[in-house]
Amino acid sequence: VQYANEDHEMADAMVELLLAGGANPQIENRNKLTPVMLVNPKYQDIKAKLEEASVSYNMDDSDIANDDEFDDDGSSSEEE
């Protein structure tokens, strides 16, 4: 993130690579700042990737709706 001002394309690629490798986008530096806090506001594309990754990083199976119980019309697939 810190190098985005020098080479935006390289910074974007580095963020994608780190996130794809499972890096925690919420980790704080010694000043208690996260990557999304450090992104220059003019680089909304990098900020959006980090924000999306932060949400995904915190999700677990309990956050995902289980739609298998319902048919396409919204009714229960179990017959009574």
The first five atom37 places (N, CA, C, CB, O) and aatype in JSON, in Angstrom:
{
  "aatype": [19, 5, 18, 0, 2, 6, 3, 8, 6, 12, 0, 3, 0, 12, 19, 6, 10, 10, 10, 0, 7, 7, 0, 2, 14, 5, 9, 6, 2, 1, 2, 11, 10, 16, 14, 19, 12, 10, 19, 2, 14, 11, 18, 5, 3, 9, 11, 0, 11, 10, 6, 6, 0, 15, 19, 15, 18, 2, 12, 3, 3, 15, 3, 9, 0, 2, 3, 3, 6, 13, 3, 3, 3, 7, 15, 15, 15, 6, 6, 6],
  "atom_mask": [
    [1, 1, 1, 1, 1],
    [1, 1, 1, 1, 1],
    [1, 1, 1, 1, 1],
    [1, 1, 1, 1, 1],
    [1, 1, 1, 1, 1],
    [1, 1, 1, 1, 1],
    [1, 1, 1, 1, 1],
    [1, 1, 1, 1, 1],
    [1, 1, 1, 1, 1],
    [1, 1, 1, 1, 1],
    [1, 1, 1, 1, 1],
    [1, 1, 1, 1, 1],
    [1, 1, 1, 1, 1],
    [1, 1, 1, 1, 1],
    [1, 1, 1, 1, 1],
    [1, 1, 1, 1, 1],
    [1, 1, 1, 1, 1],
    [1, 1, 1, 1, 1],
    [1, 1, 1, 1, 1],
    [1, 1, 1, 1, 1],
    [1, 1, 1, 0, 1],
    [1, 1, 1, 0, 1],
    [1, 1, 1, 1, 1],
    [1, 1, 1, 1, 1],
    [1, 1, 1, 1, 1],
    [1, 1, 1, 1, 1],
    [1, 1, 1, 1, 1],
    [1, 1, 1, 1, 1],
    [1, 1, 1, 1, 1],
    [1, 1, 1, 1, 1],
    [1, 1, 1, 1, 1],
    [1, 1, 1, 1, 1],
    [1, 1, 1, 1, 1],
    [1, 1, 1, 1, 1],
    [1, 1, 1, 1, 1],
    [1, 1, 1, 1, 1],
    [1, 1, 1, 1, 1],
    [1, 1, 1, 1, 1],
    [1, 1, 1, 1, 1],
    [1, 1, 1, 1, 1],
    [1, 1, 1, 1, 1],
    [1, 1, 1, 1, 1],
    [1, 1, 1, 1, 1],
    [1, 1, 1, 1, 1],
    [1, 1, 1, 1, 1],
    [1, 1, 1, 1, 1],
    [1, 1, 1, 1, 1],
    [1, 1, 1, 1, 1],
    [1, 1, 1, 1, 1],
    [1, 1, 1, 1, 1],
    [1, 1, 1, 1, 1],
    [1, 1, 1, 1, 1],
    [1, 1, 1, 1, 1],
    [1, 1, 1, 1, 1],
    [1, 1, 1, 1, 1],
    [1, 1, 1, 1, 1],
    [1, 1, 1, 1, 1],
    [1, 1, 1, 1, 1],
    [1, 1, 1, 1, 1],
    [1, 1, 1, 1, 1],
    [1, 1, 1, 1, 1],
    [1, 1, 1, 1, 1],
    [1, 1, 1, 1, 1],
    [1, 1, 1, 1, 1],
    [1, 1, 1, 1, 1],
    [1, 1, 1, 1, 1],
    [1, 1, 1, 1, 1],
    [1, 1, 1, 1, 1],
    [1, 1, 1, 1, 1],
    [1, 1, 1, 1, 1],
    [1, 1, 1, 1, 1],
    [1, 1, 1, 1, 1],
    [1, 1, 1, 1, 1],
    [1, 1, 1, 0, 1],
    [1, 1, 1, 1, 1],
    [1, 1, 1, 1, 1],
    [1, 1, 1, 1, 1],
    [1, 1, 1, 1, 1],
    [1, 1, 1, 1, 1],
    [1, 1, 1, 1, 1]
  ],
  "atom_positions": [
    [[0.83, -1.18, 0.0], [0.0, 0.0, 0.0], [0.88, 1.24, 0.0], [-0.95, 0.0, 1.21], [0.56, 2.23, -0.66]],
    [[1.96, 1.2, 0.72], [2.79, 2.38, 0.84], [3.44, 2.76, -0.49], [3.85, 2.16, 1.9], [3.8, 3.92, -0.68]],
    [[3.6, 1.84, -1.4], [4.26, 2.12, -2.67], [3.3, 2.51, -3.79], [5.05, 0.93, -3.09], [3.73, 2.71, -4.92]],
    [[2.03, 2.61, -3.5], [1.04, 2.94, -4.53], [1.3, 4.28, -5.17], [-0.36, 2.93, -3.95], [1.0, 4.47, -6.35]],
    [[1.86, 5.21, -4.43], [2.15, 6.53, -5.0], [3.28, 6.47, -6.02], [2.52, 7.5, -3.89], [3.32, 7.28, -6.95]],
    [[4.18, 5.52, -5.86], [5.31, 5.38, -6.78], [4.95, 4.55, -8.02], [6.49, 4.75, -6.06], [5.31, 4.9, -9.14]],
    [[4.24, 3.45, -7.8], [3.89, 2.55, -8.9], [2.55, 1.89, -8.58], [5.01, 1.47, -9.13], [2.5, 0.82, -7.98]],
    [[1.48, 2.55, -8.99], [0.13, 2.09, -8.65], [-0.14, 0.69, -9.17], [-0.91, 3.05, -9.21], [-0.71, -0.14, -8.46]],
    [[0.27, 0.42, -10.4], [0.03, -0.9, -10.99], [0.72, -2.01, -10.19], [0.52, -0.92, -12.45], [0.13, -3.07, -9.96]],
    [[1.94, -1.77, -9.77], [2.68, -2.76, -8.98], [2.03, -2.93, -7.6], [4.16, -2.34, -8.83], [1.91, -4.05, -7.11]],
    [[1.62, -1.83, -6.98], [0.98, -1.91, -5.66], [-0.32, -2.7, -5.75], [0.7, -0.49, -5.11], [-0.62, -3.51, -4.88]],
    [[-1.09, -2.47, -6.8], [-2.35, -3.19, -7.0], [-2.08, -4.69, -7.15], [-3.1, -2.65, -8.23], [-2.78, -5.51, -6.56]],
    [[-1.07, -5.03, -7.94], [-0.71, -6.44, -8.14], [-0.22, -7.07, -6.83], [0.37, -6.57, -9.22], [-0.54, -8.23, -6.55]],
    [[0.53, -6.33, -6.04], [1.03, -6.86, -4.76], [-0.13, -7.12, -3.8], [2.03, -5.88, -4.13], [-0.14, -8.13, -3.1]],
    [[-1.09, -6.2, -3.75], [-2.25, -6.39, -2.88], [-3.02, -7.64, -3.3], [-3.18, -5.14, -2.93], [-3.38, -8.46, -2.46]],
    [[-3.27, -7.78, -4.6], [-3.98, -8.97, -5.1], [-3.24, -10.25, -4.75], [-4.18, -8.87, -6.62], [-3.85, -11.22, -4.31]],
    [[-1.94, -10.26, -4.94], [-1.13, -11.44, -4.67], [-1.16, -11.8, -3.18], [0.31, -11.21, -5.13], [-1.33, -12.97, -2.83]],
    [[-0.99, -10.81, -2.33], [-1.01, -11.06, -0.89], [-2.37, -11.56, -0.42], [-0.64, -9.8, -0.13], [-2.45, -12.49, 0.39]],
    [[-3.44, -10.95, -0.92], [-4.78, -11.38, -0.53], [-5.08, -12.78, -1.03], [-5.83, -10.4, -1.07], [-5.68, -13.59, -0.32]],
    [[-4.66, -13.08, -2.27], [-4.86, -14.43, -2.82], [-4.1, -15.47, -2.0], [-4.41, -14.47, -4.3], [-4.52, -16.63, -1.91]],
    [[-2.98, -15.06, -1.42], [-2.19, -15.97, -0.59], [-2.7, -16.1, 0.83], [0.0, 0.0, 0.0], [-2.11, -16.83, 1.63]],
    [[-3.79, -15.4, 1.15], [-4.39, -15.52, 2.47], [-3.93, -14.51, 3.5], [0.0, 0.0, 0.0], [-4.15, -14.7, 4.7]],
    [[-3.28, -13.43, 3.05], [-2.83, -12.41, 4.0], [-4.02, -11.78, 4.72], [-2.01, -11.32, 3.27], [-5.08, -11.57, 4.13]],
    [[-3.83, -11.48, 5.99], [-4.87, -10.85, 6.79], [-4.91, -9.36, 6.47], [-4.61, -11.09, 8.32], [-3.97, -8.63, 6.79]],
    [[-6.0, -8.88, 5.85], [-6.08, -7.47, 5.47], [-6.38, -6.55, 6.65], [-7.14, -7.28, 4.41], [-6.43, -5.33, 6.5]],
    [[-6.56, -7.14, 7.82], [-6.88, -6.33, 9.01], [-5.72, -6.22, 9.98], [-8.07, -6.92, 9.72], [-5.86, -5.64, 11.06]],
    [[-4.59, -6.75, 9.61], [-3.43, -6.7, 10.5], [-3.0, -5.24, 10.67], [-2.26, -7.56, 9.95], [-3.05, -4.45, 9.73]],
    [[-2.58, -4.9, 11.88], [-2.2, -3.52, 12.18], [-0.68, -3.39, 12.24], [-2.82, -3.06, 13.51], [0.03, -4.33, 12.62]],
    [[-0.19, -2.21, 11.86], [1.23, -1.94, 12.02], [1.49, -1.45, 13.44], [1.71, -0.89, 10.97], [0.58, -1.45, 14.27]],
    [[2.69, -1.04, 13.73], [3.0, -0.63, 15.11], [2.26, 0.62, 15.54], [4.49, -0.39, 15.26], [2.18, 0.92, 16.73]],
    [[1.7, 1.37, 14.57], [0.9, 2.56, 14.87], [-0.59, 2.25, 14.91], [1.17, 3.64, 13.83], [-1.42, 3.16, 14.95]],
    [[-0.93, 0.95, 14.91], [-2.32, 0.49, 14.98], [-3.14, 0.88, 13.73], [-3.0, 1.06, 16.23], [-4.34, 1.1, 13.82]],
    [[-2.47, 0.96, 12.59], [-3.15, 1.29, 11.33], [-3.21, 0.05, 10.45], [-2.42, 2.44, 10.59], [-2.24, -0.7, 10.34]],
    [[-4.36, -0.17, 9.82], [-4.54, -1.29, 8.9], [-4.24, -0.82, 7.47], [-5.99, -1.87, 9.0], [-4.19, 0.39, 7.22]],
    [[-4.04, -1.75, 6.54], [-3.77, -1.35, 5.16], [-4.84, -0.43, 4.57], [-3.65, -2.57, 4.31], [-4.51, 0.53, 3.86]],
    [[-6.11, -0.71, 4.85], [-7.17, 0.14, 4.29], [-7.08, 1.57, 4.83], [-8.55, -0.46, 4.61], [-7.47, 2.51, 4.14]],
    [[-6.56, 1.73, 6.04], [-6.38, 3.07, 6.6], [-5.22, 3.82, 5.95], [-6.16, 2.98, 8.1], [-5.19, 5.05, 5.95]],
    [[-4.28, 3.06, 5.41], [-3.08, 3.65, 4.83], [-3.19, 3.96, 3.35], [-1.93, 2.74, 5.05], [-2.35, 4.66, 2.8]],
    [[-4.23, 3.45, 2.7], [-4.38, 3.65, 1.26], [-4.67, 5.12, 0.95], [-5.5, 2.75, 0.7], [-5.51, 5.75, 1.59]],
    [[-3.97, 5.64, -0.03], [-4.23, 6.99, -0.51], [-5.67, 7.03, -1.04], [-3.2, 7.42, -1.63], [-6.05, 6.16, -1.83]],
    [[-6.48, 8.01, -0.62], [-7.89, 8.06, -1.04], [-8.1, 8.08, -2.56], [-8.53, 9.27, -0.45], [-9.18, 7.73, -3.03]],
    [[-7.1, 8.49, -3.31], [-7.3, 8.51, -4.77], [-7.21, 7.12, -5.4], [-6.25, 9.43, -5.42], [-7.53, 6.95, -6.57]],
    [[-6.78, 6.13, -4.62], [-6.7, 4.75, -5.13], [-7.85, 3.92, -4.58], [-5.34, 4.11, -4.74], [-7.66, 3.0, -3.78]],
    [[-9.04, 4.25, -5.02], [-10.25, 3.57, -4.56], [-10.27, 2.1, -4.95], [-11.48, 4.27, -5.11], [-10.9, 1.29, -4.26]],
    [[-9.61, 1.74, -6.04], [-9.6, 0.34, -6.46], [-8.88, -0.54, -5.43], [-8.93, 0.2, -7.84], [-9.36, -1.63, -5.1]],
    [[-7.75, -0.07, -4.93], [-7.01, -0.83, -3.93], [-7.79, -0.84, -2.61], [-5.6, -0.23, -3.72], [-7.88, -1.87, -1.94]],
    [[-8.35, 0.3, -2.26], [-9.13, 0.38, -1.02], [-10.31, -0.58, -1.06], [-9.62, 1.83, -0.79], [-10.6, -1.26, -0.08]],
    [[-11.0, -0.64, -2.2], [-12.16, -1.53, -2.34], [-11.74, -2.99, -2.2], [-12.85, -1.31, -3.7], [-12.44, -3.77, -1.57]],
    [[-10.61, -3.37, -2.78], [-10.13, -4.76, -2.66], [-9.83, -5.11, -1.21], [-8.86, -4.97, -3.52], [-10.17, -6.21, -0.74]],
    [[-9.21, -4.19, -0.5], [-8.88, -4.44, 0.9], [-10.14, -4.51, 1.77], [-7.95, -3.35, 1.43], [-10.22, -5.34, 2.67]],
    [[-11.1, -3.64, 1.5], [-12.36, -3.66, 2.27], [-13.12, -4.96, 2.02], [-13.24, -2.46, 1.9], [-13.64, -5.57, 2.96]],
    [[-13.19, -5.37, 0.76], [-13.88, -6.62, 0.42], [-13.19, -7.81, 1.09], [-13.93, -6.82, -1.11], [-13.84, -8.72, 1.61]],
    [[-11.86, -7.79, 1.05], [-11.11, -8.88, 1.67], [-11.3, -8.9, 3.18], [-9.62, -8.75, 1.33], [-11.33, -9.97, 3.79]],
    [[-11.43, -7.73, 3.79], [-11.65, -7.66, 5.23], [-12.97, -8.31, 5.62], [-11.62, -6.21, 5.71], [-13.05, -9.03, 6.61]],
    [[-13.99, -8.04, 4.84], [-15.31, -8.63, 5.1], [-15.24, -10.14, 4.91], [-16.39, -8.02, 4.17], [-15.72, -10.9, 5.75]],
    [[-14.63, -10.57, 3.83], [-14.52, -12.0, 3.55], [-13.69, -12.72, 4.6], [-13.91, -12.23, 2.17], [-13.98, -13.85, 4.97]],
    [[-12.66, -12.05, 5.09], [-11.76, -12.66, 6.07], [-12.5, -12.97, 7.37], [-10.58, -11.73, 6.35], [-12.18, -13.94, 8.06]],
    [[-13.49, -12.15, 7.7], [-14.25, -12.33, 8.94], [-15.43, -13.28, 8.8], [-14.73, -11.01, 9.43], [-16.02, -13.66, 9.81]],
    [[-15.78, -13.66, 7.58], [-16.94, -14.54, 7.38], [-16.59, -15.98, 7.71], [-17.43, -14.44, 5.94], [-15.46, -16.43, 7.52]],
    [[-17.59, -16.69, 8.22], [-17.45, -18.12, 8.38], [-18.75, -18.77, 7.89], [-17.16, -18.5, 9.88], [-19.64, -18.07, 7.4]],
    [[-18.85, -20.06, 8.0], [-20.0, -20.77, 7.45], [-21.33, -20.32, 8.05], [-19.84, -22.25, 7.68], [-22.36, -20.41, 7.39]],
    [[-21.32, -19.85, 9.28], [-22.57, -19.42, 9.92], [-23.11, -18.12, 9.31], [-22.37, -19.25, 11.42], [-24.28, -17.79, 9.51]],
    [[-22.27, -17.39, 8.58], [-22.7, -16.15, 7.94], [-23.34, -16.37, 6.57], [-21.52, -15.23, 7.8], [-23.85, -15.42, 5.97]],
    [[-23.32, -17.59, 6.09], [-23.83, -17.9, 4.76], [-25.21, -18.53, 4.88], [-22.86, -18.85, 3.99], [-25.4, -19.49, 5.63]],
    [[-26.16, -17.97, 4.15], [-27.53, -18.48, 4.2], [-27.59, -19.88, 3.62], [-28.5, -17.54, 3.44], [-26.9, -20.18, 2.65]],
    [[-28.41, -20.73, 4.22], [-28.59, -22.1, 3.73], [-29.88, -22.13, 2.93], [-28.62, -23.13, 4.91], [-30.96, -22.32, 3.49]],
    [[-29.78, -21.95, 1.63], [-30.95, -21.92, 0.76], [-31.34, -23.31, 0.26], [-30.7, -21.02, -0.41], [-32.31, -23.43, -0.49]],
    [[-30.62, -24.34, 0.66], [-30.91, -25.69, 0.19], [-32.25, -26.21, 0.7], [-29.81, -26.63, 0.62], [-32.81, -27.15, 0.13]],
    [[-32.77, -25.61, 1.75], [-34.02, -26.08, 2.34], [-35.23, -25.62, 1.54], [-34.13, -25.59, 3.77], [-36.34, -26.1, 1.79]],
    [[-35.06, -24.71, 0.6], [-36.19, -24.14, -0.13], [-36.07, -24.39, -1.63], [-36.28, -22.65, 0.14], [-34.98, -24.43, -2.18]],
    [[-37.23, -24.56, -2.28], [-37.28, -24.69, -3.72], [-37.13, -23.31, -4.35], [-38.6, -25.37, -4.18], [-37.06, -22.3, -3.64]],
    [[-37.08, -23.27, -5.68], [-36.93, -22.02, -6.38], [-38.08, -21.05, -6.12], [-36.82, -22.27, -7.84], [-37.89, -19.84, -6.19]],
    [[-39.27, -21.58, -5.82], [-40.41, -20.7, -5.59], [-40.49, -20.23, -4.13], [-41.71, -21.42, -5.96], [-41.43, -19.53, -3.76]],
    [[-39.5, -20.61, -3.3], [-39.45, -20.16, -1.92], [-40.16, -21.07, -0.94], [0.0, 0.0, 0.0], [-40.11, -20.85, 0.27]],
    [[-40.82, -22.1, -1.45], [-41.53, -23.02, -0.55], [-40.55, -24.08, -0.04], [-42.74, -23.68, -1.26], [-39.52, -24.34, -0.65]],
    [[-40.9, -24.67, 1.06], [-40.06, -25.7, 1.65], [-40.01, -26.91, 0.74], [-40.58, -26.09, 3.04], [-41.02, -27.29, 0.15]],
    [[-38.83, -27.51, 0.62], [-38.7, -28.68, -0.25], [-39.25, -29.94, 0.41], [-37.24, -28.9, -0.63], [-39.44, -30.96, -0.25]],
    [[-39.51, -29.86, 1.72], [-40.09, -31.01, 2.4], [-41.59, -31.02, 2.18], [-39.77, -30.98, 3.91], [-42.25, -29.99, 2.33]],
    [[-42.13, -32.16, 1.83], [-43.57, -32.26, 1.62], [-44.23, -32.74, 2.88], [-43.91, -33.21, 0.46], [-43.71, -33.61, 3.58]],
    [[-45.39, -32.15, 3.17], [-46.11, -32.52, 4.39], [-47.26, -33.43, 4.08], [-46.61, -31.3, 5.12], [-47.98, -33.84, 4.98]]
  ]
}
